[in-house]
């Protein structure tokens, strides 16, 4: 534990504590016939986040939580491996594996330093996992290291614009005013002791390129008119006007 970065230790305690409230949500996601993404549940048929033919691909899910993304991929013929910082979250994932009859490796560890060889995977994916709870300057180079040439990195995060407009207070939704500077944005500490990481678009492009990845797409997510969310940090009206979520796609050169 003492060898882990401070933010990893803090986030481990945070997610071990919150794991019970995410167990049923994980079960619901495991049961979905069609994947849906993000806080608004946008269908895969609209976002096209997964590869069209993932069968046979070796996949690593960074910050897998209850591992429903890995489950979606496993059902489509991929060979996923999930890694997560929270043993309590992984306990939920293992229960869901037993209930569903799916079996794939689940690793308890820090996604910024994965104990696996270089060039092991064809796809690295993260939906609000390592993509926000790990330091981008550490986990993205690690993802690139683990990808084979031509392999793809796909991750969903809060949009840069949202992070500039969301207040520090819990339960207060994003405003129409800029509350922070985009220059130097990196580490975000919240009142609940959790730590997130968000960087500007320019920094992200440079980081991906420096890591040997070529940017393929940036999807700005817009929820449906009747979408609902269990989260209170952004309203549907806001998210229909400006993107509160974005999906990056990049490929290993």
N, C-alpha and C positions, 0 to 999 in steps of 0.2 A: 504493500500500500504506500509506503513512504517513498518508493521510487517513482510513483506516478506524479505527473504534473498536478499542481494545486487545483486547477480547474477540473481535471478529470476526477480527483477525489471528491470535490464538492458536487459535481454532477452525478457521481455514483450514489452518493447519499440521497440526493434529491430524487433520482429515479427509482431507487430501491423503496423509498417512501411512497411514491406515487403509483407504483406498479399495480396494486390491487384495483384502483379505479380504471385502469386501462385494460384489465383482463377481459371484461365482457366486450369492450369495443374491439379488442383483438379477435375475439371469437366471431363477432359479426363480420369482420373483414375476411376472416378465413372462409366464411360460408358464402361469400359473394360469388355469383357466377361470372360477373364482369367486374374487373378491378375498378375502383374509384379512388380519386386522389385528393389529398390536401384537406383543408378544414371545411371545404364546401362539397366534398364528394363528387368532383367532376369526373364523369365516366371516361374510361380508357378510350372508348370509341371517338371521343372528342379531342383528347390530348395526344394520343399515340405516343405514350412514354415508353412502353415496352417494345422490344424488337418484334417485328411482325412474325418471325419464325424463331422463337428462342430454343426450340428443341436441340439438345446436344450441347448447348453452351454451358461453360463453367462460369458461375456467377458468384460474386461476393456482395452481400448486403451490408453496408457500413452503418452501424447503429440500428440493428434490425428490430429492437424492441420485442414485440410478440411475434415477429417474423412472418407477418401475413404477406409481405411482398415476395419473400422467398417462397412461400407456399403457392402464391399465384404462378410463379415461374416454374416451380417443381411440377405442378399440374400440367404445364405446357411443355414438359419434356426437358427442362433445363436441370442442371446439377448445381443447386445453390449451396452456399456456405454463409451462415449469418454470424456476425460478431457484434456484441453489445457490451457496454460498460456496466450494466445492471444485472446481477445474478437473479434478482427477483423478477425482472422482465423475462429473462430467459427461462425461468421456472414456468411462467405462463406459456411461453412458446412451446416448451416440452410437453405440457399438458395438452395443448392443442394438436401437437404432432400425434400424440397417442390417440386422441379422440378422432382424428381425421385419417389415421393410417398412413401419414406421410413421415418420412424419416430423412433428414439431412443434417449435416454437422452444424452445431451451434457452439460458438467460442465465447467464453467470458474474457474480455480484455479491452484494451484501449485501441480504438481504431486508428489512432495516430501512429501506432507501432504494431503491426499485425505479424504474428509469428509464423509466416508462411513464405515460401520462396518467391523470387522474382518471376514475372511472366507466367502466373498460374491461372489467370482468368481471362475470359473473353468479354465480360461485362462486370462493371462495378456500379452499384446503384444505391441511392440513399434518398428516402423521403422523410425529411425532418428528423433524421437520425444524426449520424456524424456530420451531416451537411450543415447543421447549425450548432450542435453541442460540442463539436471538436474544432480546434483551431484550423482554419482553412489552409494556413501556411504549413501545416503538418499533415493533415489527413489527405489533401489533394495530391501532393507528391507521393504519399504512400499508396494511394489508389493507382497512380500512374506506374509506380514500380511493379505493382501486382498484375497489371494488364499486359497481355501479349500485344505484339505489334498489330495494329488494326482493331484492337479491342476498344470498347466504348465505355465512357463514364457518363452516367445520367443521374442528376440529383435535383430535388425540389427543395426550395428554401422560401422564407419570407422575402418579399421584394425589397429592394433597396429603398424605394419610395416609402413603403410602409414603415421601415425602420427609422426613417427620418421624421415620421409624423406620429408615431405611437408614443404616448406618455409613459413615464416611469411607473405611475401608479397602477396597481392591479384593478381590473374591472373598468378602466377608463379607455374607451375605444379611440382609434386613430383619429386625429383631427384633420382639418383641411389646411393646417399651417405646418411649416417646417419647424421642427423643434430641435434639430441637431444639425451639425455640419457633416457633409458627406466626406470632406477631406479628413483622412485619418481614422475613419470609422473602422472598428475592428472588434473590440471586446465590449460586450454588454453585460453588466451585472444587474440582477433583478432583486427586488425586496425579499423574494423567497429563497435567496442564497444560490440560485442557479446561475450559470454563466453560459452565455451564447456568443457566437462569433458571426459577424456579418461584415462583408467588405464591399466597396463600391464596384460598379461594373468595370471600370478601367482597371482596377486592381485585380479583379477576377480574371479578366482576359489576359493580363500580363502573367498572372500566376499559372493559369492553365498552359499558356505557351511556354513558360519557363520550365514547366514540368513535362514537356514533350507531348502536349495534347493540342489538337487542333479543334477550335470551336466550330461546331456544326449548326447549333441552333440555340436560341433563347426564346422560350415560350412564355409569354405573359398571360397568366391564367385569369379568365373571366368566368365567374360562376353563373349558373342559370338564374333566371328571374325569380324562380321559386325556391332557390337553394336555401338550406338552413345549416347552421353551425352551432356546435356546443361551446365555441370559444367566444369571448366577449371583447377581444382586443381590436376588432374591426367589425363594422356593420356591413350588411349586404349592400346597402346604398353606396357606401364608400367603395366596396370591392367591385361593384358594377361600373364605377366611374374610372377607377385607377386599379392597376394590378396590385393585389396584396400578396400574391404568390408568383414564383417564376421557376421554370424548369430549364436547367442547363444541360446541353448535350455536347460532348467533346470526344475525340477519337485519338487513340495512341498512335503516334507517328512511327 
